[in-house]
């Protein structure tokens, strides 16, 4: 599917970006859970 002509640097960069996006989305999900929990208590 993909030819390995760019090098491992691009793969490493894509992996780091994917991990950062996953981490940010997990934090956003937890924040959403906390806010919905606080709204139910009020």
LODOPA-160287 format. One line per 10 residues: their letters; for each residue x, y, z of N, C-alpha, C, O. Coordinates in Angstrom, 3 decimals. Example, Ala and Ser with C-alpha at 12.3 -4.5 7.8 and 13.67 -1.06 7.14 Angstrom:
# residues 2
as	13.190/-5.690/7.800/12.300/-4.500/7.800/13.200/-3.300/7.800/14.236/-3.319/8.465 ~ 12.850/-2.250/7.080/13.670/-1.060/7.140/12.900/0.030/7.870/13.409/1.138/8.039
***
This chain:
# residues 42
xxxxxxxxxx	0.836/-1.193/0.000/0.000/0.000/0.000/0.879/1.255/0.000/0.781/2.084/-0.904 ~ 1.725/1.388/1.002/2.644/2.527/1.052/4.052/2.055/0.730/4.481/0.996/1.189 ~ 4.768/2.847/-0.061/6.161/2.508/-0.361/7.056/3.145/0.696/6.805/4.262/1.148 ~ 8.085/2.432/1.077/8.971/2.917/2.141/10.073/3.781/1.513/11.251/3.426/1.558 ~ 9.682/4.902/0.936/10.670/5.768/0.314/10.879/7.072/1.073/11.797/7.836/0.773 ~ 10.015/7.320/2.065/10.168/8.546/2.856/11.184/8.324/3.973/12.032/9.178/4.233 ~ 11.090/7.182/4.620/12.011/6.897/5.707/11.276/6.700/7.011/10.065/6.908/7.093 ~ 12.013/6.296/8.036/11.405/6.024/9.335/11.053/7.301/10.086/10.221/7.265/10.993 ~ 11.658/8.414/9.735/11.366/9.674/10.420/9.902/10.061/10.284/9.284/10.528/11.241 ~ 9.350/9.864/9.088/7.945/10.209/8.866/7.036/9.284/9.678/6.043/9.735/10.248
xxxxxxxxxx	7.372/8.004/9.732/6.569/7.064/10.522/6.610/7.434/12.001/5.587/7.385/12.683 ~ 7.783/7.802/12.494/7.909/8.210/13.889/7.078/9.456/14.155/6.397/9.546/15.177 ~ 7.134/10.416/13.237/6.370/11.652/13.386/4.876/11.359/13.413/4.151/11.891/14.255 ~ 4.413/10.512/12.492/2.986/10.167/12.444/2.564/9.454/13.725/1.474/9.695/14.243 ~ 3.425/8.578/14.233/3.112/7.864/15.474/3.002/8.828/16.644/2.080/8.723/17.453 ~ 3.942/9.771/16.739/3.914/10.753/17.837/2.653/11.606/17.749/2.001/11.862/18.761 ~ 2.310/12.045/16.540/1.107/12.865/16.367/-0.142/12.071/16.754/-1.046/12.610/17.391 ~ -0.195/10.791/16.370/-1.351/9.961/16.704/-1.480/9.781/18.215/-2.586/9.810/18.754 ~ -0.341/9.594/18.901/-0.369/9.444/20.361/-0.837/10.732/21.020/-1.631/10.694/21.960 ~ -0.355/11.870/20.538/-0.764/13.162/21.114/-2.263/13.379/20.905/-2.958/13.820/21.820
xxxxxxxxxx	-2.761/13.074/19.713/-4.189/13.243/19.447/-5.015/12.330/20.362/-6.047/12.746/20.890 ~ -4.563/11.100/20.546/-5.265/10.188/21.439/-5.274/10.676/22.874/-6.283/10.563/23.570 ~ -4.144/11.223/23.318/-4.037/11.727/24.689/-4.965/12.918/24.894/-5.661/13.003/25.906 ~ -4.974/13.832/23.935/-5.830/15.020/24.043/-7.309/14.627/24.023/-8.114/15.177/24.775 ~ -7.656/13.682/23.166/-9.064/13.276/23.119/-9.475/12.554/24.398/-10.619/12.676/24.834 ~ -8.556/11.802/25.005/-8.860/11.148/26.280/-9.069/12.192/27.375/-9.985/12.059/28.187 ~ -8.234/13.222/27.405/-8.408/14.284/28.392/-9.732/15.011/28.179/-10.428/15.330/29.143 ~ -10.083/15.275/26.924/-11.350/15.949/26.630/-12.527/15.077/27.070/-13.516/15.585/27.599 ~ -12.420/13.772/26.852/-13.490/12.853/27.256/-13.648/12.854/28.775/-14.768/12.912/29.281 ~ -12.530/12.789/29.506/-12.596/12.806/30.973/-13.181/14.124/31.470/-13.970/14.138/32.415
xxxxxxxxxx	-12.799/15.230/30.837/-13.315/16.531/31.239/-14.823/16.599/31.007/-15.560/17.153/31.823 ~ -15.274/16.031/29.890/-16.700/16.003/29.599/-17.453/15.160/30.627/-18.552/15.521/31.047 ~ -16.857/14.035/31.028/-17.492/13.191/32.034/-17.606/13.930/33.368/-18.630/13.844/34.045 ~ -16.548/14.656/33.742/-16.575/15.401/35.007/-17.636/16.489/34.967/-18.381/16.657/35.932 ~ -17.720/17.233/33.864/-18.692/18.320/33.799/-20.118/17.783/33.800/-20.996/18.375/34.427 ~ -20.362/16.669/33.108/-21.719/16.125/33.114/-22.080/15.602/34.506/-23.236/15.686/34.919 ~ -21.096/15.062/35.228/-21.330/14.582/36.592/-21.655/15.764/37.517/-22.558/15.677/38.348 ~ -20.912/16.863/37.364/-21.158/18.030/38.198/-22.521/18.652/37.888/-23.180/19.158/38.795 ~ -22.949/18.624/36.649/-24.245/19.197/36.297/-25.384/18.370/36.899/-26.415/18.928/37.273 ~ -25.213/17.062/36.995/-26.253/16.237/37.591/-26.397/16.522/39.081/-27.504/16.467/39.616
xx	-25.280/16.827/39.763/-25.324/17.105/41.199/-25.994/18.439/41.501/-26.649/18.579/42.534 ~ -25.841/19.414/40.622/-26.404/20.753/40.884/-27.909/20.782/40.765/-28.524/21.831/40.956
***
